[in-house]
Amino acid sequence: MDYRTLGRSGCAVSNLCLGTMTFGAETDEAGSHAQLDRFVESGGTLVDTADVYSKGVSEEIIGRWFASRPTDVTDRVVLATKGRFPTTEGPNSTGLSTRHLTRALDASLRRLGRDSVDLYQVHAFDAWTPMEETLRTMDTFIRAGKIGYWGLSNFTGWQLTKVVHLAEKLNVAAPVTLQPQYSLIVREIEWEIVPAALDAGLGLLPWSPLGGGWLSGKYRKDARPTGATRLGDNPERGMEAYDRRGTARTWDIIDAVQEVADARGVSMAEVALSWLTDRPSVTSTILGARTLEQLDTNLLAADLHLDAEETARLDAASDLAATDYPYGEMGRQQRSRTLAL
């Protein structure tokens, strides 16, 4: 396992992160604890959850794991959670206001059985709450010792940049990380969000690195999904729905991943995770396993690094074919000329 800092902070974390959205939903408590044990045994340190995962049950499961394991094991964990969405009813039960976030964090700490968390992330942008209010709230949490650092999740490039510059203006703690959706299938963040994160020194914590299972090779072009898979249960499930995501580009990407994996003698999941984990500004890639066997396969990617030829093969297959300007070839040429001046 490699270790990298959370953005410009001094806190080191493993280059793979254990995501816990399945805890309490697709994975029972015994299976969840087994995943936590295996992850830490493998050198993993960063564990990510959220108050809305299984309506708080994910945090409760993690809290009971902390309580039942020796301190020399649990002290290795850098614990992250998130707040923004409702877990109760009422007009102030959502958003990034001081009122909601204070109650959300306190509730998360109770479920986790902790006095503090290492990283507290705002789960999504809130157009109603002034950014100044949210930033001052995060700074207050840090000063009170309730969180060590704070981060963003699902923010766009302009939102990220505004937060960073506003934090400097207000002389308050700035975010250190951003959680975006990012994979070989979903590369649009490279147009604006990745450059903004690099400029601000934020570390990326990509979620859905296997594209909802597509990049593990479980779905085929000539057969609609069936059986005990996410799309087998519901082929039209969310953003990863079979008919929505099953484009010619997706099948080209899957073919390329399969070719690299076969040549390497490794799984497709390892190749896809390795490609992503070594992208610019990525701090730690979030793994979302339903079973211990899936987690074991994904953990093998921790020490896999693709060579330049393999990376170029995957880059070409997953190229978004942007129009000429500003993100296509004409835009790249202009940026190259500008950099050459």
SVG drawing of the C-alpha trace seen along z (x, -y; Angstrom):
<svg xmlns="http://www.w3.org/2000/svg" viewBox="-41 -38 49 53">
<polyline fill="none" stroke="black" stroke-width="0.4" points="0.0,0.0 1.3,-3.5 0.7,-6.5 -0.1,-10.0 -1.2,-13.2 -4.7,-14.5 -4.2,-17.4 -1.8,-20.0 -2.3,-18.7 0.3,-16.7 -2.0,-13.7 -0.9,-10.6 -3.5,-8.0 -3.4,-4.8 -3.8,-5.2 -6.9,-3.0 -9.8,-4.0 -12.5,-1.7 -15.9,-3.0 -18.8,-1.9 -21.9,-2.7 -22.7,1.0 -22.5,1.4 -26.0,2.1 -27.5,2.4 -25.8,4.9 -23.3,6.0 -24.4,7.1 -22.5,6.2 -20.3,9.3 -19.3,8.9 -18.7,5.1 -16.4,5.8 -14.6,8.5 -14.0,5.9 -12.7,3.4 -10.4,6.0 -9.0,7.0 -8.5,3.5 -6.5,2.5 -4.5,5.8 -3.6,4.9 -2.2,1.5 -5.3,-0.5 -5.9,-3.5 -8.6,-5.8 -12.2,-4.7 -15.0,-6.8 -18.7,-6.9 -21.6,-9.3 -24.6,-10.0 -27.0,-9.0 -25.4,-5.6 -28.1,-3.1 -29.8,-5.9 -27.0,-6.1 -26.5,-2.3 -23.1,-2.4 -21.8,-4.8 -23.2,-2.7 -21.5,0.5 -18.2,-1.3 -18.7,-2.7 -19.2,0.9 -16.1,2.0 -14.0,-0.7 -15.4,0.3 -14.6,4.0 -11.1,3.8 -7.8,3.0 -6.6,-0.6 -3.4,0.3 -5.6,1.4 -8.2,-1.4 -5.5,-4.1 -4.3,-3.4 -7.6,-4.5 -8.1,-7.9 -11.9,-8.3 -14.0,-10.4 -17.7,-11.0 -20.0,-13.5 -23.0,-15.7 -25.5,-17.6 -28.6,-15.5 -31.5,-14.9 -31.6,-12.1 -34.5,-13.7 -37.6,-15.7 -38.1,-19.4 -37.1,-22.6 -33.6,-22.7 -32.9,-19.0 -30.7,-19.5 -28.1,-21.8 -24.8,-23.3 -26.1,-25.8 -24.5,-26.1 -27.6,-24.7 -27.9,-21.6 -24.2,-20.8 -23.7,-21.2 -26.5,-18.7 -25.4,-16.4 -21.8,-16.2 -22.9,-15.6 -25.2,-12.8 -22.5,-11.2 -20.1,-11.4 -22.6,-9.7 -23.2,-6.9 -19.5,-6.4 -18.8,-6.5 -16.0,-9.1 -15.1,-12.5 -13.9,-13.6 -13.4,-12.5 -10.3,-13.1 -12.0,-14.4 -15.5,-15.9 -16.9,-16.5 -19.8,-18.5 -21.7,-16.0 -22.8,-18.3 -23.1,-22.0 -25.9,-24.0 -27.2,-26.9 -29.3,-28.3 -26.6,-28.7 -24.0,-31.4 -20.6,-29.8 -19.3,-32.2 -21.5,-30.5 -20.4,-27.0 -16.7,-27.9 -17.0,-29.5 -18.8,-26.5 -16.1,-24.1 -13.4,-26.4 -15.4,-26.3 -15.5,-22.5 -11.7,-22.4 -11.0,-24.9 -13.3,-22.9 -11.4,-19.7 -14.4,-17.9 -12.8,-17.4 -9.2,-17.5 -9.7,-18.6 -12.6,-19.2 -13.4,-18.5 -15.8,-18.8 -17.9,-16.2 -19.6,-16.5 -18.5,-20.2 -17.9,-21.6 -14.7,-23.4 -16.0,-26.9 -17.6,-26.0 -14.4,-24.4 -12.3,-27.5 -14.8,-29.9 -14.6,-28.0 -10.8,-28.0 -10.4,-31.7 -13.2,-32.6 -11.4,-30.7 -8.3,-32.6 -10.2,-35.9 -11.9,-35.0 -8.7,-33.6 -10.4,-30.3 -9.4,-26.7 -9.7,-25.7 -10.8,-22.2 -8.1,-19.7 -10.0,-17.1 -12.7,-16.7 -14.8,-13.6 -15.9,-13.4 -17.2,-10.6 -14.2,-9.5 -13.3,-6.4 -12.3,-5.4 -16.0,-5.7 -16.5,-9.1 -13.6,-11.4 -15.4,-14.7 -14.0,-16.1 -10.6,-16.3 -11.9,-19.3 -12.3,-21.7 -12.5,-20.0 -9.1,-18.2 -7.2,-21.4 -9.1,-23.4 -8.1,-20.8 -4.5,-20.8 -4.4,-24.6 -5.9,-24.6 -3.8,-21.7 -6.8,-19.5 -6.5,-15.7 -9.1,-13.8 -10.9,-10.9 -12.7,-9.3 -16.0,-7.4 -17.4,-4.8 -14.0,-3.9 -15.3,-0.8 -18.2,-2.6 -20.8,-0.8 -19.2,2.6 -18.9,2.0 -15.1,2.0 -14.9,5.2 -16.1,7.1 -19.4,8.3 -21.6,6.9 -21.6,8.1 -22.6,6.3 -24.7,9.2 -26.5,10.1 -28.6,7.9 -27.5,8.3 -29.2,10.9 -28.5,12.6 -26.9,11.2 -25.5,8.0 -26.6,4.4 -27.9,4.2 -29.1,7.8 -31.6,6.8 -32.5,3.6 -31.0,3.0 -32.3,-0.6 -30.7,-1.5 -29.5,-5.1 -26.7,-6.6 -25.1,-3.2 -28.3,-1.8 -27.5,0.8 -29.2,-1.0 -27.8,-4.4 -24.2,-3.4 -23.9,-0.6 -22.6,-2.8 -20.0,-2.0 -17.4,-4.0 -18.1,-2.0 -17.7,1.3 -14.4,0.0 -13.1,-0.9 -14.1,2.6 -12.3,4.3 -9.2,2.2 -9.2,3.0 -9.7,6.7 -6.7,6.7 -4.4,5.0 -5.6,7.3 -5.1,10.4 -1.6,9.3 -0.7,8.6 -2.4,11.7 -4.5,9.6 -8.2,8.8 -10.0,6.0 -10.8,4.3 -7.1,4.1 -6.3,2.5 -9.1,-0.1 -8.3,-0.9 -4.6,-1.3 -5.2,-3.6 -7.3,-5.9 -5.2,-5.8 -2.2,-7.0 -4.0,-10.0 -2.9,-13.5 -4.1,-14.9 -5.6,-11.6 -4.9,-10.9 -7.0,-7.8 -9.4,-5.8 -12.6,-4.7 -13.4,-1.0 -17.1,0.0 -17.2,3.8 -20.3,5.8 -18.3,8.9 -14.9,9.7 -13.9,11.5 -14.6,8.3 -12.5,6.3 -9.6,8.8 -9.6,8.4 -9.7,4.6 -6.9,4.5 -4.5,6.1 -4.5,2.8 -2.7,1.1 0.7,2.0 -0.1,2.3 1.3,-0.5 0.7,-0.5 3.4,-1.4 3.2,-4.3 2.0,-2.1 -0.8,-0.5 -1.9,-3.9 -1.9,-5.4 -4.0,-2.4 -6.6,-3.1 -6.5,-6.8 -7.2,-6.4 -10.1,-4.0 -11.7,-6.3 -11.1,-9.6 -14.3,-11.7 -13.8,-13.0 -14.6,-16.6 -15.5,-19.1 -12.6,-21.3 -12.9,-24.1 -12.1,-24.6 -11.5,-21.0 -10.8,-19.3 -7.7,-19.3 -7.9,-23.1 -8.1,-23.8 -5.1,-21.6 -3.1,-23.2 -3.9,-26.7 -2.9,-25.7 0.3,-24.2 1.2,-27.4 0.3,-29.5 2.5,-27.3 5.4,-27.6 5.5,-31.4"/>
</svg>
